[in-house]
Amino acid sequence: MDSLIHSPAQLSAHLKSLRKARRLTQAQLGALIGVGQARVADIEKNPGAVNVAQLLEVLHALDTRLLLTSADKTSPSAAPGAADW
């Protein structure tokens, strides 16, 4: 399932949904990435405060890919990887 994320709040809800779809508790996900349950709760609550490396670890553990695309595919001047939020 592909999802277009426009805000940290959307990412928060999506991360929690992905974890639950894989039937993982926060503690189980934490064990997969080497952190405690409280850190996973923090990441889900405020993904804007997590570093990119740890976010990528979470996504990998959830068998999810991060795809960056230009917001305007017709414009060569669009900044590559520019965030939409």
PDB file with SEQRES, HELIX, SHEET and CRYST1 records, atoms N, CA, C and O in Angstrom:
SEQRES   1 A   85  MET ASP SER LEU ILE HIS SER PRO ALA GLN LEU SER ALA          
SEQRES   2 A   85  HIS LEU LYS SER LEU ARG LYS ALA ARG ARG LEU THR GLN          
SEQRES   3 A   85  ALA GLN LEU GLY ALA LEU ILE GLY VAL GLY GLN ALA ARG          
SEQRES   4 A   85  VAL ALA ASP ILE GLU LYS ASN PRO GLY ALA VAL ASN VAL          
SEQRES   5 A   85  ALA GLN LEU LEU GLU VAL LEU HIS ALA LEU ASP THR ARG          
SEQRES   6 A   85  LEU LEU LEU THR SER ALA ASP LYS THR SER PRO SER ALA          
SEQRES   7 A   85  ALA PRO GLY ALA ALA ASP TRP                                  
HELIX    1 AA1 PRO A    8  ALA A   21  1                                  14    
HELIX    2 AA2 GLN A   26  ILE A   33  1                                   8    
HELIX    3 AA3 GLN A   37  LYS A   45  1                                   9    
HELIX    4 AA4 PRO A   47  ALA A   49  5                                   3    
HELIX    5 AA5 VAL A   52  ALA A   61  1                                  10    
CRYST1    1.000    1.000    1.000  90.00  90.00  90.00 P 1           1          
ATOM      1  N   MET A   1       0.845  -1.180   0.000  1.00  0.00           N  
ATOM      2  CA  MET A   1       0.000   0.000   0.000  1.00  0.00           C  
ATOM      3  C   MET A   1       0.890   1.242   0.000  1.00  0.00           C  
ATOM      4  O   MET A   1       1.749   1.388   0.869  1.00  0.00           O  
ATOM      5  N   ASP A   2       0.694   2.113  -0.941  1.00  0.00           N  
ATOM      6  CA  ASP A   2       1.445   3.359  -1.025  1.00  0.00           C  
ATOM      7  C   ASP A   2       0.686   4.459  -0.301  1.00  0.00           C  
ATOM      8  O   ASP A   2      -0.542   4.525  -0.351  1.00  0.00           O  
ATOM      9  N   SER A   3       1.438   5.318   0.373  1.00  0.00           N  
ATOM     10  CA  SER A   3       0.822   6.429   1.088  1.00  0.00           C  
ATOM     11  C   SER A   3       1.622   7.691   0.847  1.00  0.00           C  
ATOM     12  O   SER A   3       2.852   7.679   0.894  1.00  0.00           O  
ATOM     13  N   LEU A   4       0.929   8.759   0.593  1.00  0.00           N  
ATOM     14  CA  LEU A   4       1.542  10.061   0.443  1.00  0.00           C  
ATOM     15  C   LEU A   4       1.428  10.778   1.778  1.00  0.00           C  
ATOM     16  O   LEU A   4       0.326  11.036   2.262  1.00  0.00           O  
ATOM     17  N   ILE A   5       2.564  11.097   2.365  1.00  0.00           N  
ATOM     18  CA  ILE A   5       2.599  11.716   3.687  1.00  0.00           C  
ATOM     19  C   ILE A   5       2.898  13.201   3.518  1.00  0.00           C  
ATOM     20  O   ILE A   5       3.878  13.573   2.873  1.00  0.00           O  
ATOM     21  N   HIS A   6       2.050  14.047   4.100  1.00  0.00           N  
ATOM     22  CA  HIS A   6       2.205  15.496   3.988  1.00  0.00           C  
ATOM     23  C   HIS A   6       2.576  16.178   5.299  1.00  0.00           C  
ATOM     24  O   HIS A   6       2.928  17.358   5.304  1.00  0.00           O  
ATOM     25  N   SER A   7       2.501  15.449   6.414  1.00  0.00           N  
ATOM     26  CA  SER A   7       2.763  16.099   7.701  1.00  0.00           C  
ATOM     27  C   SER A   7       3.295  15.083   8.709  1.00  0.00           C  
ATOM     28  O   SER A   7       3.091  13.879   8.548  1.00  0.00           O  
ATOM     29  N   PRO A   8       3.974  15.565   9.743  1.00  0.00           N  
ATOM     30  CA  PRO A   8       4.407  14.657  10.813  1.00  0.00           C  
ATOM     31  C   PRO A   8       3.235  13.917  11.461  1.00  0.00           C  
ATOM     32  O   PRO A   8       3.381  12.758  11.849  1.00  0.00           O  
ATOM     33  N   ALA A   9       2.091  14.560  11.580  1.00  0.00           N  
ATOM     34  CA  ALA A   9       0.919  13.900  12.173  1.00  0.00           C  
ATOM     35  C   ALA A   9       0.482  12.701  11.322  1.00  0.00           C  
ATOM     36  O   ALA A   9       0.120  11.653  11.857  1.00  0.00           O  
ATOM     37  N   GLN A  10       0.518  12.863  10.015  1.00  0.00           N  
ATOM     38  CA  GLN A  10       0.169  11.744   9.135  1.00  0.00           C  
ATOM     39  C   GLN A  10       1.193  10.618   9.261  1.00  0.00           C  
ATOM     40  O   GLN A  10       0.831   9.442   9.282  1.00  0.00           O  
ATOM     41  N   LEU A  11       2.471  10.985   9.346  1.00  0.00           N  
ATOM     42  CA  LEU A  11       3.519   9.979   9.514  1.00  0.00           C  
ATOM     43  C   LEU A  11       3.324   9.240  10.828  1.00  0.00           C  
ATOM     44  O   LEU A  11       3.481   8.020  10.882  1.00  0.00           O  
ATOM     45  N   SER A  12       2.989   9.954  11.869  1.00  0.00           N  
ATOM     46  CA  SER A  12       2.744   9.352  13.173  1.00  0.00           C  
ATOM     47  C   SER A  12       1.672   8.274  13.075  1.00  0.00           C  
ATOM     48  O   SER A  12       1.879   7.142  13.514  1.00  0.00           O  
ATOM     49  N   ALA A  13       0.543   8.626  12.506  1.00  0.00           N  
ATOM     50  CA  ALA A  13      -0.570   7.674  12.373  1.00  0.00           C  
ATOM     51  C   ALA A  13      -0.180   6.500  11.483  1.00  0.00           C  
ATOM     52  O   ALA A  13      -0.567   5.361  11.742  1.00  0.00           O  
ATOM     53  N   HIS A  14       0.579   6.780  10.443  1.00  0.00           N  
ATOM     54  CA  HIS A  14       0.960   5.728   9.508  1.00  0.00           C  
ATOM     55  C   HIS A  14       1.943   4.739  10.147  1.00  0.00           C  
ATOM     56  O   HIS A  14       1.819   3.529   9.959  1.00  0.00           O  
ATOM     57  N   LEU A  15       2.909   5.252  10.896  1.00  0.00           N  
ATOM     58  CA  LEU A  15       3.858   4.359  11.561  1.00  0.00           C  
ATOM     59  C   LEU A  15       3.134   3.418  12.526  1.00  0.00           C  
ATOM     60  O   LEU A  15       3.416   2.220  12.566  1.00  0.00           O  
ATOM     61  N   LYS A  16       2.215   3.963  13.291  1.00  0.00           N  
ATOM     62  CA  LYS A  16       1.451   3.146  14.241  1.00  0.00           C  
ATOM     63  C   LYS A  16       0.615   2.105  13.498  1.00  0.00           C  
ATOM     64  O   LYS A  16       0.533   0.951  13.920  1.00  0.00           O  
ATOM     65  N   SER A  17       0.002   2.515  12.403  1.00  0.00           N  
ATOM     66  CA  SER A  17      -0.811   1.604  11.601  1.00  0.00           C  
ATOM     67  C   SER A  17       0.037   0.474  11.006  1.00  0.00           C  
ATOM     68  O   SER A  17      -0.381  -0.684  11.002  1.00  0.00           O  
ATOM     69  N   LEU A  18       1.222   0.815  10.507  1.00  0.00           N  
ATOM     70  CA  LEU A  18       2.115  -0.201   9.940  1.00  0.00           C  
ATOM     71  C   LEU A  18       2.530  -1.213  11.010  1.00  0.00           C  
ATOM     72  O   LEU A  18       2.543  -2.419  10.762  1.00  0.00           O  
ATOM     73  N   ARG A  19       2.866  -0.715  12.192  1.00  0.00           N  
ATOM     74  CA  ARG A  19       3.264  -1.611  13.278  1.00  0.00           C  
ATOM     75  C   ARG A  19       2.127  -2.554  13.647  1.00  0.00           C  
ATOM     76  O   ARG A  19       2.334  -3.757  13.801  1.00  0.00           O  
ATOM     77  N   LYS A  20       0.931  -2.005  13.789  1.00  0.00           N  
ATOM     78  CA  LYS A  20      -0.216  -2.830  14.168  1.00  0.00           C  
ATOM     79  C   LYS A  20      -0.578  -3.824  13.073  1.00  0.00           C  
ATOM     80  O   LYS A  20      -0.979  -4.949  13.373  1.00  0.00           O  
ATOM     81  N   ALA A  21      -0.444  -3.429  11.807  1.00  0.00           N  
ATOM     82  CA  ALA A  21      -0.743  -4.335  10.695  1.00  0.00           C  
ATOM     83  C   ALA A  21       0.201  -5.537  10.695  1.00  0.00           C  
ATOM     84  O   ALA A  21      -0.157  -6.616  10.223  1.00  0.00           O  
ATOM     85  N   ARG A  22       1.400  -5.344  11.223  1.00  0.00           N  
ATOM     86  CA  ARG A  22       2.368  -6.430  11.317  1.00  0.00           C  
ATOM     87  C   ARG A  22       2.277  -7.152  12.661  1.00  0.00           C  
ATOM     88  O   ARG A  22       3.110  -7.997  12.989  1.00  0.00           O  
ATOM     89  N   ARG A  23       1.245  -6.797  13.426  1.00  0.00           N  
ATOM     90  CA  ARG A  23       0.957  -7.425  14.718  1.00  0.00           C  
ATOM     91  C   ARG A  23       2.156  -7.370  15.670  1.00  0.00           C  
ATOM     92  O   ARG A  23       2.491  -8.344  16.344  1.00  0.00           O  
ATOM     93  N   LEU A  24       2.790  -6.191  15.696  1.00  0.00           N  
ATOM     94  CA  LEU A  24       3.915  -5.966  16.603  1.00  0.00           C  
ATOM     95  C   LEU A  24       3.501  -5.012  17.705  1.00  0.00           C  
ATOM     96  O   LEU A  24       2.792  -4.036  17.458  1.00  0.00           O  
ATOM     97  N   THR A  25       3.942  -5.291  18.919  1.00  0.00           N  
ATOM     98  CA  THR A  25       3.779  -4.321  19.997  1.00  0.00           C  
ATOM     99  C   THR A  25       4.913  -3.306  19.865  1.00  0.00           C  
ATOM    100  O   THR A  25       5.864  -3.516  19.111  1.00  0.00           O  
ATOM    101  N   GLN A  26       4.802  -2.224  20.593  1.00  0.00           N  
ATOM    102  CA  GLN A  26       5.893  -1.251  20.599  1.00  0.00           C  
ATOM    103  C   GLN A  26       7.163  -1.897  21.148  1.00  0.00           C  
ATOM    104  O   GLN A  26       8.257  -1.611  20.661  1.00  0.00           O  
ATOM    105  N   ALA A  27       7.035  -2.748  22.137  1.00  0.00           N  
ATOM    106  CA  ALA A  27       8.199  -3.431  22.715  1.00  0.00           C  
ATOM    107  C   ALA A  27       8.855  -4.357  21.692  1.00  0.00           C  
ATOM    108  O   ALA A  27      10.082  -4.421  21.606  1.00  0.00           O  
ATOM    109  N   GLN A  28       8.046  -5.067  20.926  1.00  0.00           N  
ATOM    110  CA  GLN A  28       8.594  -5.972  19.909  1.00  0.00           C  
ATOM    111  C   GLN A  28       9.314  -5.190  18.812  1.00  0.00           C  
ATOM    112  O   GLN A  28      10.397  -5.582  18.376  1.00  0.00           O  
ATOM    113  N   LEU A  29       8.718  -4.091  18.369  1.00  0.00           N  
ATOM    114  CA  LEU A  29       9.379  -3.267  17.363  1.00  0.00           C  
ATOM    115  C   LEU A  29      10.670  -2.696  17.927  1.00  0.00           C  
ATOM    116  O   LEU A  29      11.691  -2.661  17.240  1.00  0.00           O  
ATOM    117  N   GLY A  30      10.626  -2.250  19.169  1.00  0.00           N  
ATOM    118  CA  GLY A  30      11.828  -1.734  19.817  1.00  0.00           C  
ATOM    119  C   GLY A  30      12.943  -2.768  19.844  1.00  0.00           C  
ATOM    120  O   GLY A  30      14.102  -2.440  19.592  1.00  0.00           O  
ATOM    121  N   ALA A  31      12.602  -4.011  20.146  1.00  0.00           N  
ATOM    122  CA  ALA A  31      13.602  -5.078  20.175  1.00  0.00           C  
ATOM    123  C   ALA A  31      14.231  -5.276  18.793  1.00  0.00           C  
ATOM    124  O   ALA A  31      15.423  -5.564  18.686  1.00  0.00           O  
ATOM    125  N   LEU A  32      13.437  -5.122  17.751  1.00  0.00           N  
ATOM    126  CA  LEU A  32      13.956  -5.275  16.391  1.00  0.00           C  
ATOM    127  C   LEU A  32      14.966  -4.191  16.022  1.00  0.00           C  
ATOM    128  O   LEU A  32      15.888  -4.435  15.243  1.00  0.00           O  
ATOM    129  N   ILE A  33      14.790  -2.995  16.583  1.00  0.00           N  
ATOM    130  CA  ILE A  33      15.690  -1.892  16.220  1.00  0.00           C  
ATOM    131  C   ILE A  33      16.643  -1.512  17.349  1.00  0.00           C  
ATOM    132  O   ILE A  33      17.412  -0.558  17.222  1.00  0.00           O  
ATOM    133  N   GLY A  34      16.593  -2.245  18.435  1.00  0.00           N  
ATOM    134  CA  GLY A  34      17.539  -2.033  19.522  1.00  0.00           C  
ATOM    135  C   GLY A  34      17.239  -0.876  20.452  1.00  0.00           C  
ATOM    136  O   GLY A  34      18.154  -0.259  20.996  1.00  0.00           O  
ATOM    137  N   VAL A  35      15.955  -0.577  20.639  1.00  0.00           N  
ATOM    138  CA  VAL A  35      15.550   0.472  21.578  1.00  0.00           C  
ATOM    139  C   VAL A  35      14.416  -0.068  22.451  1.00  0.00           C  
ATOM    140  O   VAL A  35      13.858  -1.130  22.171  1.00  0.00           O  
ATOM    141  N   GLY A  36      14.090   0.654  23.481  1.00  0.00           N  
ATOM    142  CA  GLY A  36      13.010   0.244  24.366  1.00  0.00           C  
ATOM    143  C   GLY A  36      11.639   0.669  23.855  1.00  0.00           C  
ATOM    144  O   GLY A  36      11.517   1.431  22.895  1.00  0.00           O  
ATOM    145  N   GLN A  37      10.625   0.158  24.518  1.00  0.00           N  
ATOM    146  CA  GLN A  37       9.236   0.469  24.149  1.00  0.00           C  
ATOM    147  C   GLN A  37       8.970   1.957  24.229  1.00  0.00           C  
ATOM    148  O   GLN A  37       8.267   2.509  23.382  1.00  0.00           O  
ATOM    149  N   ALA A  38       9.525   2.617  25.243  1.00  0.00           N  
ATOM    150  CA  ALA A  38       9.274   4.054  25.410  1.00  0.00           C  
ATOM    151  C   ALA A  38       9.793   4.856  24.216  1.00  0.00           C  
ATOM    152  O   ALA A  38       9.175   5.840  23.809  1.00  0.00           O  
ATOM    153  N   ARG A  39      10.928   4.433  23.659  1.00  0.00           N  
ATOM    154  CA  ARG A  39      11.479   5.153  22.489  1.00  0.00           C  
ATOM    155  C   ARG A  39      10.574   4.955  21.280  1.00  0.00           C  
ATOM    156  O   ARG A  39      10.358   5.898  20.519  1.00  0.00           O  
ATOM    157  N   VAL A  40      10.047   3.769  21.088  1.00  0.00           N  
ATOM    158  CA  VAL A  40       9.118   3.534  19.977  1.00  0.00           C  
ATOM    159  C   VAL A  40       7.878   4.397  20.162  1.00  0.00           C  
ATOM    160  O   VAL A  40       7.378   4.978  19.199  1.00  0.00           O  
ATOM    161  N   ALA A  41       7.378   4.486  21.386  1.00  0.00           N  
ATOM    162  CA  ALA A  41       6.216   5.339  21.663  1.00  0.00           C  
ATOM    163  C   ALA A  41       6.536   6.788  21.306  1.00  0.00           C  
ATOM    164  O   ALA A  41       5.706   7.482  20.719  1.00  0.00           O  
ATOM    165  N   ASP A  42       7.733   7.245  21.657  1.00  0.00           N  
ATOM    166  CA  ASP A  42       8.154   8.614  21.314  1.00  0.00           C  
ATOM    167  C   ASP A  42       8.214   8.819  19.803  1.00  0.00           C  
ATOM    168  O   ASP A  42       7.763   9.844  19.291  1.00  0.00           O  
ATOM    169  N   ILE A  43       8.771   7.840  19.093  1.00  0.00           N  
ATOM    170  CA  ILE A  43       8.876   7.939  17.632  1.00  0.00           C  
ATOM    171  C   ILE A  43       7.492   8.009  17.008  1.00  0.00           C  
ATOM    172  O   ILE A  43       7.249   8.831  16.125  1.00  0.00           O  
ATOM    173  N   GLU A  44       6.590   7.159  17.459  1.00  0.00           N  
ATOM    174  CA  GLU A  44       5.232   7.166  16.914  1.00  0.00           C  
ATOM    175  C   GLU A  44       4.502   8.466  17.250  1.00  0.00           C  
ATOM    176  O   GLU A  44       3.744   8.986  16.432  1.00  0.00           O  
ATOM    177  N   LYS A  45       4.729   8.978  18.436  1.00  0.00           N  
ATOM    178  CA  LYS A  45       4.043  10.195  18.869  1.00  0.00           C  
ATOM    179  C   LYS A  45       4.566  11.429  18.143  1.00  0.00           C  
ATOM    180  O   LYS A  45       3.788  12.309  17.774  1.00  0.00           O  
ATOM    181  N   ASN A  46       5.878  11.498  17.939  1.00  0.00           N  
ATOM    182  CA  ASN A  46       6.480  12.683  17.347  1.00  0.00           C  
ATOM    183  C   ASN A  46       7.595  12.284  16.374  1.00  0.00           C  
ATOM    184  O   ASN A  46       8.773  12.456  16.688  1.00  0.00           O  
ATOM    185  N   PRO A  47       7.238  11.752  15.198  1.00  0.00           N  
ATOM    186  CA  PRO A  47       8.264  11.297  14.260  1.00  0.00           C  
ATOM    187  C   PRO A  47       9.130  12.435  13.718  1.00  0.00           C  
ATOM    188  O   PRO A  47      10.195  12.177  13.157  1.00  0.00           O  
ATOM    189  N   GLY A  48       8.704  13.666  13.871  1.00  0.00           N  
ATOM    190  CA  GLY A  48       9.506  14.788  13.428  1.00  0.00           C  
ATOM    191  C   GLY A  48      10.740  14.998  14.291  1.00  0.00           C  
ATOM    192  O   GLY A  48      11.663  15.702  13.881  1.00  0.00           O  
ATOM    193  N   ALA A  49      10.774  14.402  15.478  1.00  0.00           N  
ATOM    194  CA  ALA A  49      11.899  14.570  16.394  1.00  0.00           C  
ATOM    195  C   ALA A  49      12.896  13.416  16.303  1.00  0.00           C  
ATOM    196  O   ALA A  49      13.893  13.412  17.025  1.00  0.00           O  
ATOM    197  N   VAL A  50      12.652  12.453  15.444  1.00  0.00           N  
ATOM    198  CA  VAL A  50      13.553  11.310  15.307  1.00  0.00           C  
ATOM    199  C   VAL A  50      14.575  11.607  14.208  1.00  0.00           C  
ATOM    200  O   VAL A  50      14.259  12.289  13.233  1.00  0.00           O  
ATOM    201  N   ASN A  51      15.798  11.095  14.364  1.00  0.00           N  
ATOM    202  CA  ASN A  51      16.777  11.319  13.301  1.00  0.00           C  
ATOM    203  C   ASN A  51      16.462  10.388  12.125  1.00  0.00           C  
ATOM    204  O   ASN A  51      15.789   9.369  12.280  1.00  0.00           O  
ATOM    205  N   VAL A  52      16.952  10.754  10.982  1.00  0.00           N  
ATOM    206  CA  VAL A  52      16.636  10.015   9.750  1.00  0.00           C  
ATOM    207  C   VAL A  52      17.121   8.579   9.840  1.00  0.00           C  
ATOM    208  O   VAL A  52      16.424   7.667   9.395  1.00  0.00           O  
ATOM    209  N   ALA A  53      18.294   8.358  10.403  1.00  0.00           N  
ATOM    210  CA  ALA A  53      18.826   6.994  10.503  1.00  0.00           C  
ATOM    211  C   ALA A  53      17.882   6.098  11.300  1.00  0.00           C  
ATOM    212  O   ALA A  53      17.626   4.959  10.909  1.00  0.00           O  
ATOM    213  N   GLN A  54      17.367   6.605  12.410  1.00  0.00           N  
ATOM    214  CA  GLN A  54      16.473   5.787  13.224  1.00  0.00           C  
ATOM    215  C   GLN A  54      15.123   5.596  12.532  1.00  0.00           C  
ATOM    216  O   GLN A  54      14.529   4.522  12.625  1.00  0.00           O  
ATOM    217  N   LEU A  55      14.638   6.617  11.845  1.00  0.00           N  
ATOM    218  CA  LEU A  55      13.396   6.460  11.099  1.00  0.00           C  
ATOM    219  C   LEU A  55      13.553   5.384  10.031  1.00  0.00           C  
ATOM    220  O   LEU A  55      12.649   4.573   9.829  1.00  0.00           O  
ATOM    221  N   LEU A  56      14.687   5.374   9.350  1.00  0.00           N  
ATOM    222  CA  LEU A  56      14.928   4.347   8.340  1.00  0.00           C  
ATOM    223  C   LEU A  56      14.998   2.961   8.970  1.00  0.00           C  
ATOM    224  O   LEU A  56      14.539   1.991   8.368  1.00  0.00           O  
ATOM    225  N   GLU A  57      15.560   2.851  10.165  1.00  0.00           N  
ATOM    226  CA  GLU A  57      15.577   1.564  10.880  1.00  0.00           C  
ATOM    227  C   GLU A  57      14.159   1.091  11.169  1.00  0.00           C  
ATOM    228  O   GLU A  57      13.836  -0.081  10.973  1.00  0.00           O  
ATOM    229  N   VAL A  58      13.318   2.004  11.634  1.00  0.00           N  
ATOM    230  CA  VAL A  58      11.923   1.661  11.927  1.00  0.00           C  
ATOM    231  C   VAL A  58      11.225   1.192  10.655  1.00  0.00           C  
ATOM    232  O   VAL A  58      10.559   0.157  10.654  1.00  0.00           O  
ATOM    233  N   LEU A  59      11.376   1.945   9.588  1.00  0.00           N  
ATOM    234  CA  LEU A  59      10.725   1.583   8.327  1.00  0.00           C  
ATOM    235  C   LEU A  59      11.209   0.223   7.830  1.00  0.00           C  
ATOM    236  O   LEU A  59      10.414  -0.591   7.360  1.00  0.00           O  
ATOM    237  N   HIS A  60      12.508  -0.018   7.936  1.00  0.00           N  
ATOM    238  CA  HIS A  60      13.050  -1.310   7.511  1.00  0.00           C  
ATOM    239  C   HIS A  60      12.454  -2.448   8.356  1.00  0.00           C  
ATOM    240  O   HIS A  60      12.061  -3.484   7.820  1.00  0.00           O  
ATOM    241  N   ALA A  61      12.390  -2.247   9.670  1.00  0.00           N  
ATOM    242  CA  ALA A  61      11.831  -3.264  10.557  1.00  0.00           C  
ATOM    243  C   ALA A  61      10.360  -3.533  10.245  1.00  0.00           C  
ATOM    244  O   ALA A  61       9.860  -4.636  10.468  1.00  0.00           O  
ATOM    245  N   LEU A  62       9.680  -2.521   9.729  1.00  0.00           N  
ATOM    246  CA  LEU A  62       8.266  -2.666   9.358  1.00  0.00           C  
ATOM    247  C   LEU A  62       8.092  -3.103   7.901  1.00  0.00           C  
ATOM    248  O   LEU A  62       6.986  -3.095   7.361  1.00  0.00           O  
ATOM    249  N   ASP A  63       9.226  -3.488   7.273  1.00  0.00           N  
ATOM    250  CA  ASP A  63       9.216  -3.948   5.878  1.00  0.00           C  
ATOM    251  C   ASP A  63       8.574  -2.906   4.959  1.00  0.00           C  
ATOM    252  O   ASP A  63       7.726  -3.218   4.123  1.00  0.00           O  
ATOM    253  N   THR A  64       9.010  -1.663   5.147  1.00  0.00           N  
ATOM    254  CA  THR A  64       8.458  -0.526   4.418  1.00  0.00           C  
ATOM    255  C   THR A  64       9.594   0.249   3.774  1.00  0.00           C  
ATOM    256  O   THR A  64      10.679   0.356   4.345  1.00  0.00           O  
ATOM    257  N   ARG A  65       9.352   0.789   2.592  1.00  0.00           N  
ATOM    258  CA  ARG A  65      10.358   1.586   1.893  1.00  0.00           C  
ATOM    259  C   ARG A  65       9.999   3.055   1.956  1.00  0.00           C  
ATOM    260  O   ARG A  65       8.829   3.424   2.064  1.00  0.00           O  
ATOM    261  N   LEU A  66      11.020   3.883   1.887  1.00  0.00           N  
ATOM    262  CA  LEU A  66      10.846   5.334   1.801  1.00  0.00           C  
ATOM    263  C   LEU A  66      11.196   5.731   0.381  1.00  0.00           C  
ATOM    264  O   LEU A  66      12.299   5.458  -0.092  1.00  0.00           O  
ATOM    265  N   LEU A  67      10.265   6.372  -0.298  1.00  0.00           N  
ATOM    266  CA  LEU A  67      10.477   6.798  -1.673  1.00  0.00           C  
ATOM    267  C   LEU A  67      10.329   8.308  -1.739  1.00  0.00           C  
ATOM    268  O   LEU A  67       9.278   8.846  -1.388  1.00  0.00           O  
ATOM    269  N   LEU A  68      11.364   8.991  -2.182  1.00  0.00           N  
ATOM    270  CA  LEU A  68      11.316  10.439  -2.335  1.00  0.00           C  
ATOM    271  C   LEU A  68      11.117  10.759  -3.812  1.00  0.00           C  
ATOM    272  O   LEU A  68      11.845  10.263  -4.672  1.00  0.00           O  
ATOM    273  N   THR A  69      10.128  11.589  -4.090  1.00  0.00           N  
ATOM    274  CA  THR A  69       9.878  11.997  -5.463  1.00  0.00           C  
ATOM    275  C   THR A  69       9.665  13.504  -5.503  1.00  0.00           C  
ATOM    276  O   THR A  69       9.349  14.135  -4.494  1.00  0.00           O  
ATOM    277  N   SER A  70       9.842  14.046  -6.662  1.00  0.00           N  
ATOM    278  CA  SER A  70       9.605  15.466  -6.848  1.00  0.00           C  
ATOM    279  C   SER A  70       8.103  15.728  -6.798  1.00  0.00           C  
ATOM    280  O   SER A  70       7.309  14.943  -7.316  1.00  0.00           O  
ATOM    281  N   ALA A  71       7.726  16.827  -6.176  1.00  0.00           N  
ATOM    282  CA  ALA A  71       6.310  17.190  -6.107  1.00  0.00           C  
ATOM    283  C   ALA A  71       5.786  17.557  -7.483  1.00  0.00           C  
ATOM    284  O   ALA A  71       4.613  17.333  -7.781  1.00  0.00           O  
ATOM    285  N   ASP A  72       6.650  18.123  -8.330  1.00  0.00           N  
ATOM    286  CA  ASP A  72       6.283  18.516  -9.692  1.00  0.00           C  
ATOM    287  C   ASP A  72       7.163  17.756 -10.664  1.00  0.00           C  
ATOM    288  O   ASP A  72       8.277  18.184 -10.968  1.00  0.00           O  
ATOM    289  N   LYS A  73       6.669  16.637 -11.150  1.00  0.00           N  
ATOM    290  CA  LYS A  73       7.472  15.773 -12.005  1.00  0.00           C  
ATOM    291  C   LYS A  73       7.758  16.388 -13.373  1.00  0.00           C  
ATOM    292  O   LYS A  73       8.621  15.892 -14.099  1.00  0.00           O  
ATOM    293  N   THR A  74       7.059  17.446 -13.734  1.00  0.00           N  
ATOM    294  CA  THR A  74       7.293  18.064 -15.036  1.00  0.00           C  
ATOM    295  C   THR A  74       8.335  19.159 -14.972  1.00  0.00           C  
ATOM    296  O   THR A  74       8.822  19.608 -16.009  1.00  0.00           O  
ATOM    297  N   SER A  75       8.684  19.595 -13.780  1.00  0.00           N  
ATOM    298  CA  SER A  75       9.613  20.708 -13.630  1.00  0.00           C  
ATOM    299  C   SER A  75      11.003  20.221 -13.246  1.00  0.00           C  
ATOM    300  O   SER A  75      11.190  19.672 -12.160  1.00  0.00           O  
ATOM    301  N   PRO A  76      11.992  20.421 -14.138  1.00  0.00           N  
ATOM    302  CA  PRO A  76      13.344  19.998 -13.793  1.00  0.00           C  
ATOM    303  C   PRO A  76      13.948  20.842 -12.682  1.00  0.00           C  
ATOM    304  O   PRO A  76      14.972  20.460 -12.115  1.00  0.00           O  
ATOM    305  N   SER A  77      13.343  21.979 -12.356  1.00  0.00           N  
ATOM    306  CA  SER A  77      13.890  22.846 -11.321  1.00  0.00           C  
ATOM    307  C   SER A  77      13.387  22.486  -9.927  1.00  0.00           C  
ATOM    308  O   SER A  77      13.832  23.069  -8.939  1.00  0.00           O  
ATOM    309  N   ALA A  78      12.457  21.524  -9.840  1.00  0.00           N  
ATOM    310  CA  ALA A  78      11.958  21.117  -8.524  1.00  0.00           C  
ATOM    311  C   ALA A  78      13.097  20.494  -7.735  1.00  0.00           C  
ATOM    312  O   ALA A  78      13.843  19.675  -8.273  1.00  0.00           O  
ATOM    313  N   ALA A  79      13.240  20.855  -6.506  1.00  0.00           N  
ATOM    314  CA  ALA A  79      14.332  20.378  -5.670  1.00  0.00           C  
ATOM    315  C   ALA A  79      14.173  18.870  -5.420  1.00  0.00           C  
ATOM    316  O   ALA A  79      13.132  18.426  -4.936  1.00  0.00           O  
ATOM    317  N   PRO A  80      15.210  18.089  -5.751  1.00  0.00           N  
ATOM    318  CA  PRO A  80      15.099  16.649  -5.510  1.00  0.00           C  
ATOM    319  C   PRO A  80      14.981  16.355  -4.032  1.00  0.00           C  
ATOM    320  O   PRO A  80      15.746  16.870  -3.216  1.00  0.00           O  
ATOM    321  N   GLY A  81      14.010  15.520  -3.697  1.00  0.00           N  
ATOM    322  CA  GLY A  81      13.838  15.116  -2.314  1.00  0.00           C  
ATOM    323  C   GLY A  81      13.231  16.192  -1.410  1.00  0.00           C  
ATOM    324  O   GLY A  81      13.210  16.037  -0.189  1.00  0.00           O  
ATOM    325  N   ALA A  82      12.744  17.269  -1.999  1.00  0.00           N  
ATOM    326  CA  ALA A  82      12.174  18.344  -1.177  1.00  0.00           C  
ATOM    327  C   ALA A  82      10.944  17.828  -0.443  1.00  0.00           C  
ATOM    328  O   ALA A  82      10.088  17.159  -1.023  1.00  0.00           O  
ATOM    329  N   ALA A  83      10.874  18.145   0.812  1.00  0.00           N  
ATOM    330  CA  ALA A  83       9.727  17.721   1.614  1.00  0.00           C  
ATOM    331  C   ALA A  83       8.513  18.560   1.265  1.00  0.00           C  
ATOM    332  O   ALA A  83       8.623  19.734   0.909  1.00  0.00           O  
ATOM    333  N   ASP A  84       7.361  17.933   1.376  1.00  0.00           N  
ATOM    334  CA  ASP A  84       6.107  18.599   1.076  1.00  0.00           C  
ATOM    335  C   ASP A  84       5.532  19.249   2.326  1.00  0.00           C  
ATOM    336  O   ASP A  84       4.430  19.796   2.280  1.00  0.00           O  
ATOM    337  N   TRP A  85       6.259  19.201   3.448  1.00  0.00           N  
ATOM    338  CA  TRP A  85       5.787  19.768   4.694  1.00  0.00           C  
ATOM    339  C   TRP A  85       6.875  20.413   5.450  1.00  0.00           C  
ATOM    340  O   TRP A  85       6.642  20.946   6.535  1.00  0.00           O  
TER     341      TRP A  85                                                      
END                                                                             
